[in-house]
Amino acid sequence: MAVRLQLKLGAVAEQDRLQDSPDTIVVVEPSVGSVARSKGHLYLLVTSRNPGNRGRDATRLAAETIRNEYYYDESAGIRVCLEKAIGAANKRLAHQRDRLGLGGVDGNGPIGIGVAVVRGNELYVATCGPAEAYLIRQARLSTLPDPHRERGLPAPDLEPDVWRGEVSVGDSLVLISPNVMARLGPDELKDAMVTLHPQSAMEHLHHRFAAADGSGSDGAIAFEATEVAVTQKHRALVPVKPPEPLAGAPDRSPIPLADPVVDGVAAVQAGARQARAAAGNAFERLVHRLQDSLPRRRAAYRRVTPLSARRETQRRAAVAILAFIVVAVGLGMVVYLSGAGPASRDAVSSIAAGQRAIEAARANLSRVTGPGIDLVRDNRELALQLLNEAWSELDKAEQANMPASVVRPIRSAIVDQLDRAYKVVEVNDEALFAFDPAASPPIDLTALVRGPDDAPYILDRTTSAVWRINLQTAQATRVIREGTEAADAVAAAPKLLAAGGPDLLVLDARNVLWRWRPSDDAGHGQLARTRINGSAEWGDDVIAIGTYIRLPEAGLYNFYVIDPSEKQILGYSPAADGSGFLGTPTGRLATARSVDRMTSLYIDGDIFVTEDGKIVRFVSGNSEGWTANEPGDTLLREAPSYTLVTSGSDRRQGLLYGYDQENARIVAIDKADGSFREQYRLPADNEGWTELRSMYVIDGADDLPPVLFWISADVLHRSVLAPLPDGAASPSPGASGPAGSGGPSGPGQPSASPATQ
């Protein structure tokens, strides 16, 4: 008997793949015989070194191109068609290199292809870039090498090599990502394929890869050739029957006298039907004659009611309705007047209920705090439960019209304990420098950054200038203003500030980036224009800029900008000589999306932004895996809505600080896991944080508390993020600081830096 091959397939299901896996698997087993005989079965794996959505889009584009081009092309054999299909995929990836983030123009891309075609007993295999193929024959593992494995797609010079061989019963072929092989090794692959079904083997390998903390590319597909016996179907034997001797004769019953009996019965039935019809007609005629003989009623005459009678009837009905209304109103008044006594009793009952609620609230408060008792410190969960119950009891007391003079002190004590439970810390407010409040037009401070020389730099929208504040001498020095000339260029109005390495960066209204580098501690420095690729195309809707130190010893840093028109956070790498940012920017978000609702940006290796009132962290372009927890004090305050974010510590260390304008507070969040740590507020009589415009934090050294620097409309402030000493009062912004002690009092007073004249 003839023998043919059957392929047992194994692949990891799409729902079981890793979330950041970019790989794509395509299996085509044609059901049309002509296509199967000419093109065979196609098994395709496309991998990528770039994880995430953009890498997944690139592998899907390459897989669809190879499948369509291979089965559409009938001009040559399998080997030539495979080479042409891979070349077409390479061209399409090269055309969309920038959109898919596939590397530089002259370099090799991150896409790898492993493809196998089986036609009958013929096997064709090709690999390009980061993709590997293994043939298991008689329990021996053989690799199908690619001489140019480092050349991933898109590549400028692509020469795919298609290997041809024969597949036998028991042979297995595996197309797998090198990322998986680097984690597991060839021995693990061989043992799984020799001992397990291909599907079970792929699931086992993927489980081992995930258990080894594998991430990114995890594609793998395998098939095994087995034997199928082909049987021949024989024609069924038909028994021979003798010829019919009565063929063509009338049909007659073989029983004697059967036919005459059947004919007689049929005649009797027909006669019975005729007799029944005749009897029915006679009965109907008899019924009709009886109905005709019955007496009939004559038609009645029509009666006409006079108009006067109808009006009298209507008048009587109206009188009856009016009488009913009078009786109902009278009964209602009687019931209302008779209920005056119970109402007074209800008032007494309400006062008693309010008194009981007051006593219950006081009892709960005494359980939370008292001589030698501090449940907020020793048992926070129980303390919160008791305080919430006490709060509810006070609500009941207010509904019972208890006096505010009784309710208010108890509620104030409950608020104090709740603030302790929710880690509310009152901090000071110290005014460091005040501009002239009588200036016309009034000063309008918009941005604050910590400069490379640790001095605060402030952007004033009114004077269109950036000022350096010397905290020791209480002097302000102008760094740059609208109209400043430097490097054969004239600066427009400053718009955004950032600090990077040894430089202060200023972006003006024409999207020109200026670099200020201090030369001493007196406010002198050099101003230069920094070239940046494509800045003229940003438009006037840039939201924020930021930097990240890339090479501290060389003073080189990456530059970031939130550009709504590009729907991206663009990242620029510095030139090697530090002359600017001349390369093509890279989108730091995995997929382009709207960034219009972002309000601030902070970068420490991870990217933090405030968006829609939330703090969001982006790692490798994705925001999953980290959430900023809320303080949970919604009983006292609304949920936080953040507009600014900053920190003073290294990546994944220390605290992140978010500004909640609605509740006038700063919330401290752990960078590592997003847990809530503390929240800071100014004293109750200080509303300075309702006008907070910008801020930065300096972490304290030697167990000292961190210090927050912030600006209002015309004052630079400082707040130590530590509890106020007992009995200490926070100074008001207008009563302390250099402005109130003979220091400079306005932007017209400070001297301008000689470098900017």
PALO-951822 format. One record per residue (C-alpha): residue number from 1; x, y, z; residue in three letters. Coordinates in steps of 0.02 Angstrom, whole numbers. Each point is the difference from the previous one (the first is absolute). Layout:
% PALO-951822
NUM_X_Y_Z_ALA
...
//
This chain:
% PALO-951822
1_0_0_0_MET
2_55_180_-34_ALA
3_62_106_145_VAL
4_-20_188_20_ARG
5_52_125_135_LEU
6_-107_89_127_GLN
7_67_151_97_LEU
8_-41_19_184_LYS
9_6_186_44_LEU
10_45_84_165_GLY
11_-8_185_44_ALA
12_-36_107_154_VAL
13_-177_71_0_ALA
14_-14_187_-22_GLU
15_-86_26_169_GLN
16_145_-90_88_ASP
17_136_112_-74_ARG
18_90_130_105_LEU
19_-78_174_0_GLN
20_156_84_-70_ASP
21_35_-134_-131_SER
22_11_77_-176_PRO
23_13_-166_-97_ASP
24_-123_-58_-132_THR
25_-35_-181_-55_ILE
26_-86_-45_-164_VAL
27_-49_-176_-54_VAL
28_-77_-31_-172_VAL
29_-55_-178_-45_GLU
30_-97_17_-165_PRO
31_-159_-101_-19_SER
32_1_18_-190_VAL
33_94_-144_-78_GLY
34_82_100_-139_SER
35_69_129_120_VAL
36_64_-133_120_ALA
37_87_-93_-142_ARG
38_83_156_-73_SER
39_35_109_153_LYS
40_-7_-122_146_GLY
41_-30_42_183_HIS
42_75_162_69_LEU
43_63_18_181_TYR
44_61_176_43_LEU
45_72_81_157_LEU
46_41_187_5_VAL
47_95_63_155_THR
48_58_171_61_SER
49_130_62_123_ARG
50_-113_150_39_ASN
51_-140_-50_123_PRO
52_-168_85_7_GLY
53_-135_55_-121_ASN
54_113_79_-131_ARG
55_104_-159_-14_GLY
56_-161_-102_-14_ARG
57_-62_111_-142_ASP
58_164_-24_-93_ALA
59_-3_-191_14_THR
60_-182_-9_-57_ARG
61_41_109_-152_LEU
62_146_-114_-47_ALA
63_-101_-161_27_ALA
64_-149_58_-106_GLU
65_117_58_-140_THR
66_94_-166_-9_ILE
67_-159_-104_3_ARG
68_-88_102_-134_ASN
69_151_18_-115_GLU
70_46_-184_11_TYR
71_-171_-70_-44_TYR
72_-33_135_-131_TYR
73_164_-26_-95_ASP
74_-13_-141_-128_GLU
75_151_55_-103_SER
76_131_-120_71_ALA
77_32_-144_120_GLY
78_-14_-2_188_ILE
79_178_58_35_ARG
80_-8_152_-114_VAL
81_-174_47_60_CYS
82_57_-5_182_LEU
83_149_113_-38_GLU
84_-112_124_-92_LYS
85_-130_0_139_ALA
86_133_35_134_ILE
87_70_139_-108_GLY
88_-172_80_-17_ALA
89_-23_-4_190_ALA
90_172_80_20_ASN
91_-50_144_-115_LYS
92_-165_33_90_ARG
93_88_2_169_LEU
94_133_120_-67_ALA
95_-135_119_-65_HIS
96_-82_7_173_GLN
97_161_-3_101_ARG
98_-33_164_93_ASP
99_-183_-36_41_ARG
100_40_-173_70_LEU
101_162_52_89_GLY
102_113_-123_-94_LEU
103_170_83_26_GLY
104_116_111_-104_GLY
105_-1_16_-188_VAL
106_168_-87_-31_ASP
107_-13_-132_137_GLY
108_-83_-169_4_ASN
109_-173_-10_76_GLY
110_-67_-103_146_PRO
111_-119_-113_-100_ILE
112_40_-186_-22_GLY
113_-86_-125_-116_ILE
114_-6_-190_9_GLY
115_-101_-85_-138_VAL
116_-26_-182_-52_ALA
117_-96_-73_-149_VAL
118_-48_-184_-11_VAL
119_-59_-72_-167_ARG
120_-17_-187_-1_GLY
121_168_-63_63_ASN
122_90_163_-44_GLU
123_54_121_137_LEU
124_56_180_-30_TYR
125_65_104_148_VAL
126_67_179_9_ALA
127_48_115_145_THR
128_45_185_3_CYS
129_54_102_151_GLY
130_-49_-49_178_PRO
131_-91_-164_-40_ALA
132_64_-179_16_GLU
133_-49_-165_-81_ALA
134_40_-174_70_TYR
135_-26_-171_-82_LEU
136_-19_-151_115_ILE
137_34_-164_-91_ARG
138_25_-165_90_GLN
139_15_92_169_ALA
140_140_110_-68_ARG
141_-16_189_1_LEU
142_66_90_-153_SER
143_-3_188_-28_THR
144_-34_78_-169_LEU
145_129_141_1_PRO
146_-23_174_-74_ASP
147_166_76_-58_PRO
148_-68_176_32_HIS
149_-97_-27_162_ARG
150_47_172_65_GLU
151_-88_84_-148_ARG
152_-175_29_60_GLY
153_-136_78_-105_LEU
154_-3_133_-67_PRO
155_176_-24_-69_ALA
156_81_96_-145_PRO
157_73_-157_-82_ASP
158_-110_-152_33_LEU
159_47_-169_-76_GLU
160_-110_-136_77_PRO
161_68_-176_-15_ASP
162_-134_-136_-24_VAL
163_53_-176_53_TRP
164_-82_-149_-88_ARG
165_-10_-177_64_GLY
166_-117_-146_23_GLU
167_-109_-35_150_VAL
168_-25_-178_60_SER
169_-113_-87_124_VAL
170_49_50_177_GLY
171_88_163_-49_ASP
172_-43_160_95_SER
173_35_181_-43_LEU
174_-3_145_125_VAL
175_-3_186_-42_LEU
176_38_96_160_ILE
177_55_170_63_SER
178_182_14_56_PRO
179_-63_90_156_ASN
180_-82_-164_56_VAL
181_154_-103_-45_MET
182_112_116_100_ALA
183_-106_-36_154_ARG
184_-28_-188_-22_LEU
185_141_-72_-107_GLY
186_-1_-132_-138_PRO
187_-5_-150_119_ASP
188_-166_55_73_GLU
189_-69_20_-177_LEU
190_58_-172_-57_LYS
191_-67_-90_154_ASP
192_-171_81_-19_ALA
193_-15_-40_-187_MET
194_60_-181_18_VAL
195_-112_-46_147_THR
196_-157_105_-28_LEU
197_-129_38_-132_HIS
198_46_162_-93_PRO
199_-145_95_80_GLN
200_45_-59_175_SER
201_184_35_-34_ALA
202_-34_181_-50_MET
203_-110_30_152_GLU
204_133_-79_113_HIS
205_139_110_-73_LEU
206_-104_158_14_HIS
207_-43_-41_181_HIS
208_186_-25_40_ARG
209_42_164_-88_PHE
210_-129_97_101_ALA
211_55_-83_163_ALA
212_179_58_-37_ALA
213_-60_182_0_ASP
214_8_8_-188_GLY
215_-73_152_-86_SER
216_-16_69_-176_GLY
217_14_-116_-150_SER
218_-71_-175_38_ASP
219_-55_-67_-170_GLY
220_18_-186_-38_ALA
221_-83_-121_-122_ILE
222_37_-185_-34_ALA
223_-65_-144_-105_PHE
224_36_-187_-6_GLU
225_-17_-113_-152_ALA
226_-99_-161_33_THR
227_-55_-144_-111_GLU
228_-177_-17_-67_VAL
229_-47_-163_-89_ALA
230_-105_22_-156_VAL
231_-130_-137_-29_THR
232_-84_-41_-167_GLN
233_-190_-3_-4_LYS
234_-72_-149_-98_HIS
235_-167_-5_-93_ARG
236_-142_-77_101_ALA
237_-65_-168_-66_LEU
238_-181_-4_-59_VAL
239_-97_-167_11_PRO
240_-75_-70_-162_VAL
241_-193_-12_-4_LYS
242_-104_-108_-118_PRO
243_-107_92_-130_PRO
244_-178_50_52_GLU
245_-124_-112_-91_PRO
246_-151_115_27_LEU
247_84_162_-54_ALA
248_-127_113_-89_GLY
249_-155_-92_65_ALA
250_-134_94_102_PRO
251_30_6_187_ASP
252_-106_-137_84_ARG
253_0_-62_177_SER
254_73_-175_23_PRO
255_-140_-38_127_ILE
256_-153_-81_-82_PRO
257_-161_107_0_LEU
258_94_147_80_ALA
259_-28_119_-144_ASP
260_-191_-24_-10_PRO
261_-16_27_189_VAL
262_99_162_-6_VAL
263_-107_66_-143_ASP
264_-161_-39_97_GLY
265_58_90_156_VAL
266_43_154_-102_ALA
267_-174_3_-76_ALA
268_-82_-13_174_VAL
269_104_147_65_GLN
270_-50_111_-147_ALA
271_-187_-37_29_GLY
272_17_42_186_ALA
273_76_170_-38_ARG
274_-145_43_-119_GLN
275_-132_-51_131_ALA
276_83_106_136_ARG
277_0_154_-112_ALA
278_-185_-21_-41_ALA
279_-48_-19_184_ALA
280_99_155_48_GLY
281_-86_110_-128_ASN
282_-174_-54_57_ALA
283_43_42_184_PHE
284_60_174_-46_GLU
285_-162_37_-93_ARG
286_-103_-54_151_LEU
287_97_118_117_VAL
288_-26_147_-116_HIS
289_-190_-30_-7_ARG
290_-8_-2_191_LEU
291_92_167_10_GLN
292_-120_79_-123_ASP
293_-151_-50_106_SER
294_66_88_159_LEU
295_-81_171_50_PRO
296_97_160_-44_ARG
297_18_166_99_ARG
298_-50_158_-88_ARG
299_128_142_-17_ALA
300_-11_124_147_ALA
301_-35_182_-28_TYR
302_146_124_32_ARG
303_-18_107_157_ARG
304_61_184_-1_VAL
305_55_77_169_THR
306_-45_186_16_PRO
307_143_126_21_LEU
308_-70_62_167_SER
309_4_-177_72_ALA
310_182_-25_-51_ARG
311_51_166_81_ARG
312_-88_-48_161_GLU
313_95_-165_4_THR
314_168_90_-26_GLN
315_-39_126_138_ARG
316_-38_-139_126_ARG
317_165_-89_-45_ALA
318_100_162_26_ALA
319_-81_29_170_VAL
320_42_-178_52_ALA
321_185_18_-50_ILE
322_16_167_91_LEU
323_-76_-75_156_ALA
324_124_-144_-7_PHE
325_148_121_-11_ILE
326_-64_103_149_VAL
327_-17_-157_106_VAL
328_176_-62_-48_ALA
329_82_168_42_VAL
330_-92_6_167_GLY
331_58_-174_48_LEU
332_179_45_-48_GLY
333_-1_154_111_MET
334_-66_-103_145_VAL
335_138_-129_-21_VAL
336_134_136_-14_TYR
337_-58_93_156_LEU
338_-14_-159_99_SER
339_181_-45_-43_GLY
340_79_149_90_ALA
341_30_-104_155_GLY
342_99_-141_-85_PRO
343_110_130_-91_ALA
344_58_69_168_SER
345_34_-177_57_ARG
346_103_-30_-159_ASP
347_103_156_38_ALA
348_40_-67_173_VAL
349_45_-168_-75_SER
350_115_86_-127_SER
351_93_92_139_ILE
352_24_-163_94_ALA
353_68_-85_-157_ALA
354_121_145_-29_GLY
355_61_-12_180_GLN
356_29_-187_-19_ARG
357_99_33_-161_ALA
358_108_128_91_ILE
359_36_-123_141_GLU
360_44_-138_-124_ALA
361_120_115_-93_ALA
362_85_51_162_ARG
363_15_-182_54_ALA
364_84_-49_-164_ASN
365_117_150_11_LEU
366_50_-46_179_SER
367_41_-177_-59_ARG
368_117_71_-133_VAL
369_95_124_108_THR
370_13_26_186_GLY
371_120_-17_146_PRO
372_123_-135_-55_GLY
373_-107_-42_-154_ILE
374_51_36_-180_ASP
375_-87_-119_-121_LEU
376_56_104_-149_VAL
377_178_-51_41_ARG
378_-31_-176_66_ASP
379_-150_-64_-102_ASN
380_-34_111_-149_ARG
381_-137_-110_-76_GLU
382_-103_-2_159_LEU
383_27_187_23_ALA
384_-65_37_-174_LEU
385_-153_-108_30_GLN
386_-42_89_163_LEU
387_30_173_-73_LEU
388_-110_-35_-151_ASN
389_-140_-60_114_GLU
390_19_156_107_ALA
391_-10_108_-157_TRP
392_-162_-87_-49_SER
393_-72_28_174_GLU
394_38_186_-13_LEU
395_-94_4_-167_ASP
396_-150_-75_89_LYS
397_16_131_138_ALA
398_-2_141_-128_GLU
399_-154_-75_-83_GLN
400_-82_1_172_ALA
401_35_189_10_ASN
402_128_-11_139_MET
403_88_167_33_PRO
404_155_34_-104_ALA
405_93_53_158_SER
406_-15_-180_62_VAL
407_39_-89_-165_VAL
408_143_110_-61_ARG
409_131_-38_138_PRO
410_-27_-187_-15_ILE
411_12_4_-190_ARG
412_160_104_11_SER
413_77_-131_117_ALA
414_-50_-139_-120_ILE
415_78_95_-147_VAL
416_163_17_97_ASP
417_8_-188_31_GLN
418_-47_-40_-180_LEU
419_139_114_-61_ASP
420_122_-97_108_ARG
421_-66_-165_-68_ALA
422_16_61_-179_TYR
423_176_68_35_LYS
424_-37_185_-24_VAL
425_153_105_44_VAL
426_-10_189_23_GLU
427_157_84_-68_VAL
428_68_177_2_ASN
429_-5_134_-136_ASP
430_155_110_-13_GLU
431_8_140_-130_ALA
432_176_5_-74_LEU
433_-18_135_-132_PHE
434_-144_115_-47_ALA
435_-13_100_-159_PHE
436_-80_172_6_ASP
437_-186_-29_32_PRO
438_-39_176_-63_ALA
439_81_-26_-171_ALA
440_-108_45_-149_SER
441_-42_-111_-86_PRO
442_5_-121_148_PRO
443_133_-135_11_ILE
444_-58_-170_-65_ASP
445_119_-143_45_LEU
446_-33_-159_-98_THR
447_147_-122_17_ALA
448_134_-47_127_LEU
449_148_-121_-18_VAL
450_154_-42_102_ARG
451_147_60_-104_GLY
452_165_-90_-30_PRO
453_79_111_136_ASP
454_-140_-48_124_ASP
455_-75_175_-11_ALA
456_-186_22_-40_PRO
457_-40_67_-174_TYR
458_-170_82_-28_ILE
459_-94_41_-160_LEU
460_-102_162_5_ASP
461_-130_18_-136_ARG
462_-24_188_28_THR
463_180_50_-34_THR
464_29_-147_-120_SER
465_159_-41_95_ALA
466_85_-139_99_VAL
467_72_52_170_TRP
468_133_-84_107_ARG
469_-30_24_189_ILE
470_152_9_113_ASN
471_-66_-60_167_LEU
472_154_59_97_GLN
473_-5_181_-61_THR
474_-187_9_-40_ALA
475_41_65_-175_GLN
476_-83_-44_-166_ALA
477_104_-7_-160_THR
478_-78_-4_-171_ARG
479_62_-147_-105_VAL
480_-98_24_-162_ILE
481_-144_107_-58_ARG
482_-96_34_-159_GLU
483_117_88_-120_GLY
484_164_-67_72_THR
485_130_-22_-138_GLU
486_121_-147_3_ALA
487_86_-102_-136_ALA
488_-70_112_-139_ASP
489_-177_-36_58_ALA
490_-134_95_97_VAL
491_-99_-88_135_ALA
492_-189_5_0_ALA
493_-104_-1_160_ALA
494_53_-146_114_PRO
495_-136_-131_15_LYS
496_65_-157_91_LEU
497_146_-42_117_LEU
498_102_-157_36_ALA
499_169_-42_76_ALA
500_118_-131_-70_GLY
501_176_-38_60_GLY
502_101_163_0_PRO
503_-132_97_-98_ASP
504_-161_96_25_LEU
505_-111_-25_-153_LEU
506_-124_133_-56_VAL
507_-126_-30_-141_LEU
508_-66_163_-74_ASP
509_-162_39_-92_ALA
510_77_-43_-170_ARG
511_53_-173_63_ASN
512_184_52_3_VAL
513_96_-89_139_LEU
514_126_107_98_TRP
515_134_-67_116_ARG
516_62_100_151_TRP
517_158_-66_82_ARG
518_52_88_164_PRO
519_183_51_16_SER
520_4_52_184_ASP
521_-108_17_156_ASP
522_-39_183_-32_ALA
523_-124_-31_-141_GLY
524_117_17_-149_HIS
525_-4_-124_-141_GLY
526_-3_-33_-187_GLN
527_-158_-3_-106_LEU
528_-2_-99_-163_ALA
529_-126_-66_-122_ARG
530_-19_-190_-6_THR
531_-46_-83_-163_ARG
532_-140_-129_8_ILE
533_-68_-100_-146_ASN
534_-177_43_-56_GLY
535_-40_125_139_SER
536_-79_119_-126_ALA
537_-136_-131_-32_GLU
538_-57_-14_182_TRP
539_-124_141_-13_GLY
540_-57_110_143_ASP
541_-82_-138_104_ASP
542_153_-75_86_VAL
543_-51_-43_179_ILE
544_162_-38_93_ALA
545_185_-39_-22_ILE
546_120_-105_103_GLY
547_172_-78_4_THR
548_87_-158_62_TYR
549_188_-11_33_ILE
550_70_-127_-122_ARG
551_189_19_29_LEU
552_31_97_162_PRO
553_189_6_-24_GLU
554_-20_78_-174_ALA
555_-146_112_47_GLY
556_-111_-78_-135_LEU
557_-187_-21_25_TYR
558_-154_-53_-97_ASN
559_-133_130_-39_PHE
560_-187_-35_7_TYR
561_-151_100_-57_VAL
562_-188_-33_11_ILE
563_-67_42_-174_ASP
564_-190_-15_-22_PRO
565_13_21_-189_SER
566_107_-159_-9_GLU
567_-105_-89_134_LYS
568_164_-52_80_GLN
569_132_36_131_ILE
570_149_29_-115_LEU
571_174_-49_61_GLY
572_160_73_-75_TYR
573_174_-71_25_SER
574_146_124_14_PRO
575_137_18_-129_ALA
576_166_-72_55_ALA
577_81_173_4_ASP
578_-145_75_100_GLY
579_-44_121_-139_SER
580_-185_-41_2_GLY
581_-130_-132_-39_PHE
582_18_-36_-185_LEU
583_-67_-177_-14_GLY
584_-175_-59_-40_THR
585_-110_2_156_PRO
586_-70_-160_72_THR
587_-178_-15_63_GLY
588_5_-50_183_ARG
589_-179_-65_-2_LEU
590_-29_-175_-70_ALA
591_-140_64_-110_THR
592_-44_177_-51_ALA
593_-146_68_100_ARG
594_-73_165_59_SER
595_109_91_126_VAL
596_-103_160_8_ASP
597_-52_-29_182_ARG
598_177_-20_67_MET
599_54_146_110_THR
600_176_-37_65_SER
601_149_-114_-32_LEU
602_135_-75_113_TYR
603_136_-123_-56_ILE
604_121_-102_105_ASP
605_24_-149_-116_GLY
606_-187_-32_6_ASP
607_-118_130_-72_ILE
608_-132_72_117_PHE
609_-140_115_-62_VAL
610_-160_72_73_THR
611_-148_-36_-112_GLU
612_-186_21_37_ASP
613_43_29_183_GLY
614_97_-164_15_LYS
615_187_-36_14_ILE
616_51_-122_-137_VAL
617_167_-89_-19_ARG
618_65_-57_-171_PHE
619_131_-137_-13_VAL
620_52_-57_-175_SER
621_-147_99_-69_GLY
622_-133_-88_105_ASN
623_-92_59_157_SER
624_-50_-171_69_GLU
625_68_-70_163_GLY
626_1_155_111_TRP
627_-141_100_79_THR
628_8_148_118_ALA
629_-107_-43_151_ASN
630_-113_135_73_GLU
631_5_56_183_PRO
632_-176_-68_25_GLY
633_-64_147_105_ASP
634_-153_31_-108_THR
635_-103_27_157_LEU
636_91_166_26_LEU
637_61_46_-173_ARG
638_-34_-37_-182_GLU
639_108_-129_-90_ALA
640_165_78_-56_PRO
641_12_81_-172_SER
642_185_26_-38_TYR
643_67_139_-113_THR
644_187_-4_42_LEU
645_123_-140_40_VAL
646_183_6_58_THR
647_129_-94_102_SER
648_174_21_69_GLY
649_60_-182_3_SER
650_70_-127_-123_ASP
651_-100_-123_-103_ARG
652_-112_-120_97_ARG
653_63_76_163_GLN
654_-74_124_122_GLY
655_-163_94_-22_LEU
656_-96_81_-139_LEU
657_-95_161_41_TYR
658_-163_48_-85_GLY
659_-91_167_18_TYR
660_-188_-13_28_ASP
661_-67_174_-34_GLN
662_-182_-38_43_GLU
663_48_-45_179_ASN
664_154_114_13_ALA
665_117_-141_51_ARG
666_160_-92_-51_ILE
667_-16_-191_-1_VAL
668_154_-110_21_ALA
669_-3_-166_-94_ILE
670_128_-141_3_ASP
671_88_-11_-169_LYS
672_27_-188_9_ALA
673_-178_-62_27_ASP
674_-111_155_-8_GLY
675_-56_-14_181_SER
676_-58_155_94_PHE
677_122_63_132_ARG
678_-47_174_64_GLU
679_-93_159_-46_GLN
680_53_177_42_TYR
681_-106_156_29_ARG
682_33_178_55_LEU
683_-82_57_162_PRO
684_-186_33_-7_ALA
685_20_190_-8_ASP
686_123_-10_-147_ASN
687_-74_-22_-175_GLU
688_166_17_-93_GLY
689_-10_-170_-86_TRP
690_-162_48_-87_THR
691_111_111_-112_GLU
692_148_-119_-20_LEU
693_65_19_-180_ARG
694_155_-112_-8_SER
695_113_-96_120_MET
696_152_-111_26_TYR
697_63_-103_149_VAL
698_176_-21_72_ILE
699_23_-160_101_ASP
700_75_28_172_GLY
701_171_-70_43_ALA
702_50_-85_163_ASP
703_-181_-40_50_ASP
704_-56_179_-28_LEU
705_-175_26_-70_PRO
706_-24_43_-185_PRO
707_-27_183_-49_VAL
708_-133_60_-122_LEU
709_32_157_-103_PHE
710_-154_75_-83_TRP
711_-65_160_-76_ILE
712_-162_95_10_SER
713_-46_146_-113_ALA
714_147_112_55_ASP
715_91_-87_145_VAL
716_128_-140_16_LEU
717_-40_-110_151_HIS
718_82_-142_96_ARG
719_-85_-133_107_SER
720_90_-131_103_VAL
721_-100_-161_-16_LEU
722_1_-41_185_ALA
723_-125_33_140_PRO
724_0_174_76_LEU
725_68_11_177_PRO
726_-135_11_134_ASP
727_-61_178_14_GLY
728_93_59_-155_ALA
729_-93_104_-129_ALA
730_39_0_-184_SER
731_49_175_-60_PRO
732_-111_76_-131_SER
733_76_32_-172_PRO
734_-7_188_16_GLY
735_75_9_174_ALA
736_170_-84_-22_SER
737_136_-29_-127_GLY
738_114_121_-90_PRO
739_-142_104_-69_ALA
740_-55_46_174_GLY
741_174_32_68_SER
742_74_127_-117_GLY
743_45_-118_-143_GLY
744_-43_24_-184_PRO
745_-184_26_-24_SER
746_-33_-9_-185_GLY
747_65_-51_-170_PRO
748_53_177_-35_GLY
749_116_-1_152_GLN
750_113_-153_-30_PRO
751_152_18_-111_SER
752_11_-90_-166_ALA
753_138_-124_-36_SER
754_138_74_-111_PRO
755_-11_-153_-113_ALA
756_-177_48_-50_THR
757_23_186_-29_GLN
//
